[in-house]
Structures are given as structure tokens and as C-alpha cells.
Amino acid sequence: MSDLPDLVAELRFARELADVADEITLPLYEKREFVVDRKPDRSEVTIADRNTESALRELVAARFPEHCFFGEEAGVSGPTDSPWRWIIDPVDGTSNFVRGVPVWATLVALTHVEAGPVVGVVSAPAMHRRWWAATGHGAFVNGQPIRVSTVDSLADAQVCVTFSSGWDDLGLTEGLVRLQQAAYRARGFGDFWQHMLVAEGAIEIAVDAIGLQPYDLAAPQIVVEEAGGTWTDRLGVRTYESNSAISSNGLLHAEPLRFLGA
């Protein structure tokens, strides 16, 4: 879209939302002051997830009442016919959070019905890192601009694969193994971090798990794209609404698709 606003105010607000989230999540993580509950799908949830989403929902409703809101824990609120939607994952990596592993983050994204994700913040306070981006404004980590790598050979590339039972169900686990074997090096970083490493140019390809939701993907997508990378689902479609996601430096995006039969 050529008629998007400049998004400076929206990006500033998204970073303010991340500040609020960090103030809620980090003390709970550090002091281990929470009880772990289970959702119907058996995934973990804590007061950090619920309180963070509730706080951000209220702030969005006050600042942008004409925008819709979609959070992992409580779903949709606000005008559902709005072309603008804030999509929040209050704690991406809750399993890490509850076990004391610092790889977790609050994901904040603003999407447009035609343009997709246009603002994204990935705030990982236990890692002391925050990534952000907005359409036309580039991508940053802790205030420093980032860019994907220029590696153009899979034999020289570092890849990250997140295995899940969904890959087994699709009969594609073998393809993921062969992708790793063809690469220079393979690691399993998981969750948001693998995609942020692509955006930083530290790795070239990240293949996420099967079974993802929009709140897992919208914020990382815009960061990767503004860093010069490519983002699609396993079939090669640019989207944050699929149950799969692949990010890359762009030069090597055809490789995972080839191994996965796309």
C-alpha cells in the first residue's frame, strides 16, 4: 500500500506498550512469583500472560479506540470491522518463562487488512534485547539498525529448525533433517528468537513449528521484512495467518521450500 500513514506515532506507542509489558513480566520472572495453569490445549499460562495482555488491551482501547485488538489469552475486542488490528502475544515462550529460561518475549504488532503487519516490537527483557520495525522505517535491535546476511549458498548457511509433531503429521520431518544436513550448521533456537537472528544476519534460515497463530508471527514478520529478509509460510505464501512460518535472508528462501516440497 502506498497510502499508509508514516507510522511513527504507532511505532512509538508499540514501544510504550512493550515498556509496560516488561514492567509486568520481568519482576515475575525474576522472583518466580507465579502459578502455572494449563489451557485446554495443555499449553502453559501464568499471571504474567494474563496481566500483560489485560494491561495492553486497556491501553490500546484508550489510545486507538477505532482499532481492533487480538490477544492470545482473551481473543478479540474493539471494532471488528476496523482495517487496523493490534495483535499481542503477552509472553511468547511461556514454557521457557516458567522454567527460568530467558528466551521469551512480548510480541506487539499492528496489522492492516491489506498491508499485513506494519509495526512490530519484540521485547525480550530477560535477554536485554528489544527489536522493532515499521514499514518504511527499517529494523532495529536496542536502537541499532539490523540487516539480514548476504550468504547465498546453503552450504555456507546457518539454519534453525523447530521440530513439532505437526511436521510428522505432514510427512515432512525428513525434509527438515535433510535441510539441516545440507547446511553449514544447524541449531534450534526456537520461538521468536530464531527469526530475530535471521533479521540480525546471524543465521540465514529459520523454519518454525507447525501449529502457529497470528500472535506468534505478526511482530516477527515485519522485523524480518524491514531488515531485508523474506517471510512466508511453508508453501511460500507471504502471510502471518498460516500455521507455519519460514524466514530467511531472501537469497536462500527457495531452499527450505525445496526441501519441504513447496
C-alpha positions in Angstrom: 0.0 0.0 0.0 1.3 3.5 -0.9 -1.2 5.4 1.3 -0.2 4.0 4.7 0.5 6.7 7.3 4.1 7.2 8.3 3.5 5.0 11.4 6.0 6.9 13.6 3.3 7.5 16.3 2.1 3.9 16.1 5.7 2.6 16.4 6.3 4.9 19.4 3.1 3.6 21.0 4.0 0.0 20.4 7.3 0.5 22.1 5.5 2.1 25.0 3.3 -1.0 25.2 6.4 -3.1 25.4 7.7 -0.9 28.3 4.5 -1.7 30.2 4.8 -5.4 29.4 8.4 -5.5 30.6 7.4 -3.9 33.9 4.9 -6.7 34.5 6.7 -9.7 33.2 10.3 -9.3 34.2 9.8 -9.0 38.0 7.5 -12.0 38.0 10.1 -14.0 36.0 13.0 -12.9 38.3 11.2 -13.5 41.5 9.4 -16.7 40.3 6.2 -15.3 41.8 3.5 -17.1 39.7 1.5 -20.2 39.5 1.4 -22.2 36.3 -2.0 -23.2 34.9 -2.9 -25.3 31.9 -5.1 -24.2 29.0 -7.5 -26.7 27.3 -4.8 -27.5 24.8 -2.4 -28.3 27.7 -0.1 -25.2 26.9 1.1 -23.3 30.0 -0.2 -19.9 31.1 0.6 -17.7 34.1 -0.5 -14.4 35.6 2.3 -12.8 33.5 0.4 -13.7 30.3 -3.0 -12.6 31.6 -2.0 -9.4 33.4 0.2 -8.2 30.5 -2.5 -8.8 27.9 -5.1 -7.1 30.0 -3.0 -4.0 30.6 -2.1 -3.7 26.9 -5.7 -4.2 25.8 -6.8 -1.3 28.0 -4.0 1.0 26.7 -4.9 0.3 23.1 -8.6 0.9 23.7 -7.8 4.2 25.2 -5.3 5.4 22.6 -6.8 3.9 19.5 -10.5 3.1 20.2 -11.1 2.8 16.4 -8.7 -0.1 16.2 -9.4 -3.8 16.9 -7.4 -5.8 19.4 -6.5 -9.5 19.3 -4.6 -11.2 22.2 -3.6 -14.8 22.8 -5.4 -15.1 26.1 -8.7 -13.3 25.7 -9.2 -13.0 22.0 -10.8 -10.1 20.1 -12.1 -6.8 21.4 -12.9 -3.4 19.9 -14.4 -2.8 16.4 -14.0 -6.0 14.5 -14.7 -4.2 11.2 -11.6 -1.9 11.6 -8.9 -2.3 9.0 -6.4 -1.9 11.8 -5.7 -4.6 14.4 -3.2 -4.8 17.3 -2.1 -8.4 17.7 -0.4 -9.2 21.0 1.4 -12.3 22.4 1.9 -11.3 26.0 4.6 -13.9 26.6 5.9 -15.8 23.6 7.9 -18.7 25.0 5.8 -19.3 28.2 7.4 -22.7 28.6 10.8 -21.0 28.8 9.4 -18.4 31.1 8.1 -20.9 33.7 11.4 -22.9 33.6 13.7 -19.9 34.1 15.0 -19.9 30.5 15.4 -16.3 29.5 14.3 -16.8 25.8 10.8 -15.3 26.0 9.3 -12.0 24.8 6.2 -9.9 24.5 5.2 -9.5 20.8 3.3 -6.4 19.8 2.2 -5.9 16.2 -0.1 -3.5 14.3 -1.6 -5.0 11.2 -3.6 -3.6 8.3 -6.2 -5.6 6.5 -4.4 -5.0 3.1 -0.8 -4.5 4.0 -0.4 -7.1 6.8 2.0 -6.4 9.7 3.2 -2.7 9.5 4.5 -2.2 13.0 6.2 -4.8 15.2 8.0 -4.9 18.6 9.7 -8.0 20.1 10.7 -7.2 23.6 12.8 -9.8 25.5 13.7 -8.1 28.8 15.4 -11.2 30.4 17.8 -11.2 27.3 18.2 -7.4 27.5 17.2 -7.1 23.9 14.3 -5.4 22.0 13.7 -5.5 18.3 11.4 -3.2 16.4 10.4 -2.2 12.9 7.7 -0.3 11.0 7.0 -0.3 7.2 9.5 2.1 5.5 11.5 2.8 8.7 13.9 -0.2 8.8 14.5 -2.7 11.6 16.5 -2.2 14.9 17.7 -4.0 17.9 18.4 -1.9 21.0 18.5 1.1 18.8 21.0 -0.3 16.3 19.9 -0.9 12.7 20.0 -4.5 11.6 20.2 -6.2 8.2 19.9 -9.8 7.0 23.1 -11.6 5.8 24.4 -11.8 2.3 25.2 -15.6 2.4 23.9 -17.1 -0.9 24.9 -20.7 -0.5 23.1 -23.2 1.7 26.5 -25.0 2.2 27.7 -21.8 3.9 24.4 -21.1 5.7 23.3 -21.4 9.3 19.8 -22.7 9.7 17.4 -23.1 12.6 14.5 -25.7 12.6 11.8 -26.1 15.2 10.6 -29.6 15.1 7.0 -30.4 16.1 4.5 -33.3 15.8 2.8 -31.2 13.0 5.8 -31.8 10.8 5.5 -35.5 11.4 1.8 -35.4 10.5 2.6 -33.7 7.2 5.3 -36.3 6.5 7.9 -33.5 6.2 10.3 -34.2 9.1 12.7 -36.0 6.8 12.8 -32.9 4.6 13.7 -30.8 7.6 16.5 -33.1 8.6 17.9 -33.1 5.0 17.8 -29.2 5.0 19.9 -29.2 8.2 22.3 -31.7 6.8 22.8 -29.6 3.7 23.6 -26.5 5.6 26.9 -25.5 7.1 25.5 -25.6 10.6 22.1 -26.2 12.2 20.9 -25.0 15.6 17.5 -25.0 17.3 16.8 -21.6 18.9 13.0 -21.6 18.8 10.1 -19.2 19.2 10.7 -15.5 18.2 14.5 -15.7 18.6 15.2 -17.7 15.5 13.5 -15.1 13.4 15.2 -12.2 15.1 18.6 -13.9 14.4 17.7 -14.0 10.8 16.8 -10.3 10.9 20.2 -9.6 12.6 22.1 -11.6 9.9 23.3 -14.1 12.4 21.6 -17.0 10.7 20.2 -17.4 7.2 17.1 -19.6 7.5 14.5 -20.2 10.3 11.8 -22.8 10.0 9.2 -22.6 12.7 6.9 -25.3 14.2 3.6 -26.3 12.8 0.6 -25.0 14.7 1.3 -21.3 14.9 -1.1 -18.4 15.4 -1.2 -14.8 14.2 0.1 -13.5 17.5 3.2 -15.7 17.1 4.0 -14.3 13.7 2.9 -10.7 13.1 5.6 -8.9 15.0 8.5 -11.1 13.9 7.3 -10.8 10.3 7.6 -7.1 10.0 11.0 -7.0 11.7 12.4 -9.6 9.3 11.0 -7.9 6.3 12.2 -4.4 7.3 15.7 -6.0 7.8 15.6 -7.0 4.2 14.5 -10.6 4.7 11.7 -12.8 3.3 8.8 -14.2 5.3 6.4 -16.9 4.1 4.5 -20.0 5.3 5.8 -23.4 4.3 4.0 -23.1 1.0 5.7 -19.9 0.0 2.8 -17.5 0.7 3.6 -14.2 2.5 1.3 -14.3 5.5 1.1 -14.1 9.3 -2.1 -16.1 9.3 -0.9 -19.5 8.4 0.0 -22.3 10.9 3.7 -22.3 9.7 6.4 -19.7 9.1 9.8 -19.6 7.4 12.1 -16.6 7.5 15.3 -16.1 5.6 17.7 -13.6 4.2 15.8 -13.8 0.9 18.7 -15.1 -1.1 18.2 -18.6 0.3 14.4 -18.7 0.7 13.9 -21.2 -2.1 16.0 -23.8 -0.2 13.7 -24.6 2.6 10.7 -24.6 0.3 12.5 -27.0 -2.0 13.2 -29.4 0.9 9.6 -29.1 2.0 8.1 -29.7 -1.4 6.5 -26.3 -1.8 
